[in-house]
Amino acid sequence: MEGGNGGSDQSVSGLLKSFASPSTLPHFLAMMIITGVLYVMMKVNVFGTQEKGAVIFLSLSITYCIAAIFAPSKIGSILLRVDDESRGIIGKSYWKKGAVTLVPIVCISAIASFVTISRVEEGLEKITIGLGLVFVLMSIFQAFSLSFGWAVYGTRVSKKIRASRIGFGYTAVRTVGILVLFGPLIWWFAYDAGDYGNSSTIEHLAWALFLILIGSIMAILDRVTSSSRKTTGIDGIVVDRVVFLLALTACWHVFSAWRRMPLFSDKVSASMLVEEGLLMAVTILLAVWSMANRSSKKGVKIFQGQSAVFWGIGFGYLYAGSISSLSALSNGSLLTTTAIGHMLTALVIVGITPIAVLRISGNGTMDVEGFGSDEGNGIMERASISEIIPHDIEVSSDIESKPDEDVIELID
């Protein structure tokens, strides 16, 4: 794994390299096939899989979590990873070896499922309900991981101390920016790239309400975080950007939920499946990345390197199983289930944005820029200080300005 800042954080690029390795590709392909088949079987309740399917999903998830613990060992590498001998994935030899790596997983999860189903047959419905509730928890977790992911981004890209741009005019510009960004999406997905004639008045009103809603989200987040963004010692321009990105993320989830409404769609499209797949991938990646970073600081290695891939697949089965269980229990469609999840995620993002903004801090290598009554005064202040204090002396002090000026923290 590649090191992040300070050598303690695991980088996303390093994690992506681990997930993209051909040695674990068969496990990813098997996950996509198995989750699709189990979802269909649970929906039509073939052989009573509406309740048994939840046990199978749970068994696969637990099995991969166990595999993640043994993956770094020599026996784990032999049993669970494909040695492509630098030949890539082309060729029968690779796929034969890939099928062999699935055998331990299939056998263990099959035994666990059989034992569980045979011994707690009357409690299978409770397992299905419990797994369905996991979907709600994971939707909330998505909101936290995305929000604090943007906060980490804000901290890492902050290089200067600059004042945040706060005021009615700036709020209006950002709100209009959100509406402009979503305009083409509505034109493409809602009106089939300009086919307005086939839409009813109710549909027009519904999309007008959507525009009002996302505009309100941007305006509200911009205003409720204004006091936090006045804090000195941070890059206010970057914090402004993070707030906009958080609002954009929340609005995207609202848009995803909106176009899944029965009024607009009665079946799952290919674009929706791709969207859900990407969302699941991002959620899993952020989850593993977060655990890897937290555990590395404590000296724990089980969430890093080769183990990260199997943890991710285990979470993938848990995520897919929760969606399948909730859809089966509610007799709803994948559209309805995912729409609820998207809306819940959006609401949580809106609620925790002020907290995420407070987590953004300076990285200790900033330059002072843009403070004072105007840009010229800011430059003059820095010039005056540089004449008084030699550059070879490290200084960290607070300078109190006049009551109507900001407090400047200098870090040479």
N, C-alpha and C positions, 0 to 999 in steps of 0.2 A: 504494500500500500504506500502511496505517496504521502508525504507529510504535508500538513497544512501550515498555517502560520504558527511560528514558534515551535514547529516540530511535533506538536502534540495532537493537533487536529488531523483527522484523516480527510484527504481531499475527495471531492465528488468525482474528479477525473480518474483518480486511482480506483475508486469504487466501481465506476463504469467499466474500467478495463477488466476488473474481476468478473463482472456480470456478463461481459461480452466474450469471455473466453470460450473457445470451441469445446473445451473439456467438460463444460456443464450444459451445453446446448440441448442435448437429449432431455434433460430434466425440465427445461423451459417448454419445449415442444410438447412433452407429455402433460405438463400442467395445463396448457391451453386446450389440448384435446379432451383431457379428463374433465375439466371444469365445464366445457361445453356440453359434453354428453350427460354428465350428472345433472346439470341444470335442466335440460330437456326432460330427462327421466323423472326428476322431482316435480316438474310442472304437470306432466301427464300421469304421474303416480304409477309408473310401471313397476310391478312386483312390490308395491308398497314402499317405493323409494322416497316418497314425500318425507317420511320420517327417517328412514334408514340412510338416505343420502347425506343427511347432516352428520351422522356418525362417520361415514366414509370420509367426508371432507375434514372432519376433526381429526380422524386417525392419520390422514395424509399430512396434515399440518404438524401434528405432534411428531410424526416420524421424521419429517424433514428437520424439525428443530433438534431432534436427537442426532440426526446425521450431521448437522452443523457443528456439534460438539466434537465429533470424531473426524470430521473432514480434514483438519490439519495433520492428523497422524498418518503414518505410513500405510496402515491397513485401510484407513479411510480414503486415501488417495487411490489405492488399488481398486477398492470396491465401488467408489462413487464417481470417479473422474475418468474421462476418456483420454488416453495417450494417443494423440493423432500423429505422433512421430513427425511433426512439422509438415505433414501432407495436407492439412486442412480437412474440411468436412466432405470433400468429394471422394467418393469411393465406397464400395460395399464394406470394406474393413472397418471404416470409422463407424458406420451405422450398426454393424454387428456388435462392436465394442460398446456403443451407446446403449443398445438394448440390454446388454449384460449389466450395465451400471444401474438399470432400473429394477432389476430383479430383487435386490435386497429391500428396496423401498416398497415395492408391490407386495412382497411376502409379509413384511412386518405390519404394514398397514392393513392388509387383508386379514391377518390373524387378529389384530387388535379390533377391527370392525366386527368380525364374526363373534368374538368373545363378548364384546359389549352388547351387540344386538341380542344374543342368546340369553344373556344374564339380566339385562334391564329392559326387556321388551316393553313393559308397561310404562317405562320412563322415557321412551324414545321421543315422545312429543315434547317433554320438558327440555331435552337436549336440543331439539329443533328450535324451540322458542328461545332458548339461551343463545344459540348461534345467530338467530335472527336479530336479537338485541345487540349482538356484537357489531352489526352494520351501523347502528346508531352511534356506538362508541367510536367506530373507525371514521365515520363522517365528521365527528367532533375532532378526532385526532388529525384528520386532514387539515382542518382549519388551523389548528395549533401549529402543525408542522410547516404549512405554507406561510403562515403569518410570521413565525419566528425565524423561518428561513430567509424571508425578506429582511428581517431585522439584522440577521447575521451579515447579509449582503451589504446593508447600509453601514455597519460598523467597519467592514473590511475595505470598502471603497472610499471611506471618508479620509481625505488627505489635507483638507484646509478647514480653518475655522471661518465660516461664513454665516451671515444672518439669513434666517429663513424668510421666505417671501410670503407674508401674511397680510390679508386684507380682502375686502369684498371683491375687488377687481381680480385678484389672483384666484380666488375661489370660483368666480364666474368663468374664468378662462379654463380652469381644470374641469369644471362641470361640462362645458361645451366640448372640451377635448374628449371626454368619455362618450358623449353622445355622438360625436363625429366618428369615433373608432367603431362603435357598434352599429352605425348606420349601414355600412356595406354588408355586415353580417345579417341584419334584418332583411335587407334587400335580397340577399342570396338565399338564405334558409327559409325565411318566412314567406317571401313573395316569388320564389323560384326565379330569381334574377330579373324581376320587373313585371311579372304576371299579376298585376293588381286586380284584374277583372274578375278572377275566380274567388276572391276573398270577400267575405261578408262584412257587414258593418260592425258586427260584434268582434270580428278578428281585427279590424282596423283599430277599434277602441282598445282592444286588449294590448296591441303592440304600442299604442300611444301611452297606455298605463305603464307599460314596461319602461318606456323612455323616461317617464316621470319618476319611476322608482329608482332607476340607476342614476339619474341625475341627482336625486335626493340623497342617495348613498354617498356619492362623491362630495356633495356639499356638506352633509352632516359630518363625515369623517374629517374633512378639511377644517371645519370649525371646532370640533371637539378636541382635536389634537393641537390646536393653535398655541395653547399655553405651554405645552410640552416642547414644541418646536422653537420657542423663544429662548430655551436654555442655551447659555453660552458654553463654549468648550467643545462643540460639535459642529459638523458641517451641515448647516441648515438647508442648503440646496439639496444635499443627498437625502436628508430626512423628508423634505418635500416630495422628492421622487419616490421614496419608499411608501409614503402615504398614498400617493397616486397609484402605485403598483398594487398596494393592498386593496384599494377601492376597485381597481380594474379586475383583480382576482375575484373579489366578491361579486362584482357585476357579471363576470363570466359564468360563475356558478348559477346566478339568478337566470341568466340567459339560457343556460343548459336546462334548468328546471322548467323554464317558460315554454320552450319549444317541445317539451315532452308532454305538455298538457293535452288531454283528449281533444280539445278544441282544434289543435294544430296537427296532431299526429296520432295515428292508430296502430302503428307498427314501428319496430326498431329498424332504423336505416343503417347502412354500412358506416356512415360518418359517425353515428352515435356509438357504434361498437368500437370504432377506432378511438373515439374520445374517451370512452370508459376505460379502454385498455391503457391509454396513455396516462389517464388519471391514476389508475391502479399502480402503474409502473412508477410514477413520480412519488406516490404515497409510500410505496415499499422502499424506494431508494432513499427518501428522506428519513424513514423510520430506521433503516439499517445504518445510515450515515450518522444519525443522532446517537444511536446506541454505541456505535464504534467510537465516536468522539468522547462520549461520557465514560465509557469503559476504559479507553486508553489512558485517560487522566488518572484512573484508579489502578492502572497496571493490569487490567483484565484484557485478555487477548481473544476471547471466544467469539466476539462479534466482528473480527477483522479478517482481512485476507481471504483465504479460501472459504472460511466459515460464512462470510457475509452473503455469499450466493445462496447457500442453503437456508439461511435465516430468511432471506427474501422470498424464496419459493414457499417456505412454510407460511409466511404472512400472506402470500398470494392465495394459497388454498383457503386460509381463514377468511380472507376478504371475499373471495368468490363464493365460499360456502355460506357466508352471512347473507349475501344478496340472494342466493338461491333459496335459502330457508325462509327469508322474509317474503319473497315472492310467492313461494308455495303456501305459506301459512295464510297470507292475506288474499289468496286467489287473485292477486293483481298481476300486472304484467311487469316486465323488466323496465318499461318506460315509467310506470308509476313509482316503482321502488327507487330507481335511480333519481327521479325527479325530487322525491322527498329528501334523499341524501344530499343532493346539490343545494337545495334550499336551506337545509339545516347547516351545511358547511358555510354557506354565505352569511347566515345570521350570526354564527359563531365568529367568523372573521370580523364582521362589523363590530361585534361586542368586545373583542380582545385587541383591536387595532390600537387603542390608546396605550395598552400595556406593552404591546410590541414596540411601539415608538419609544417608550421610556427605556427599553433595553438597548437602544442604539446609543453608542458612546464613541468618543474619540479614540483613535488607536495610538496616541502618543507621539505621532510623527507629523503633526499638522503645522501648517503655516497660517499666520493670521492674514485674513483677506476680507475686505468689504465692510469692516467695522468703522465706527465713527459716523459723523453726520453725513459724509459722502465719501466717495472713493478717494478723492484727493486728500481729505483729512486722514483717512486710513493710511495712505502711503506716507504722509508727513509724520504721523505718529510713529510708524515703524522706522523711518529714517532718523528721527530724533533719538529714539531709544538706541539705535545701533551706534550713534555717535557717542552716547554716554557710556554704554556697556560694551566692553571688548567682546569680540566674537569668540575668543578662545575660552571664555568663562561661561559655564552652563548656568542658566538662570531659570527659575520657575517661580513666578510671583504674580500676585493679583494687583492690578492698578485700578484704583477707584477713579472714575471720571466724574464729570458733573452729573447732577441728578437726572438730566434729560438725555444722558448718553449711556451706552451699554458698558458693561464690565468686561474688560479684555483680559484673557488669560494668555500670557506669553510663554511659549516653549521654544527656546533657542535650539 
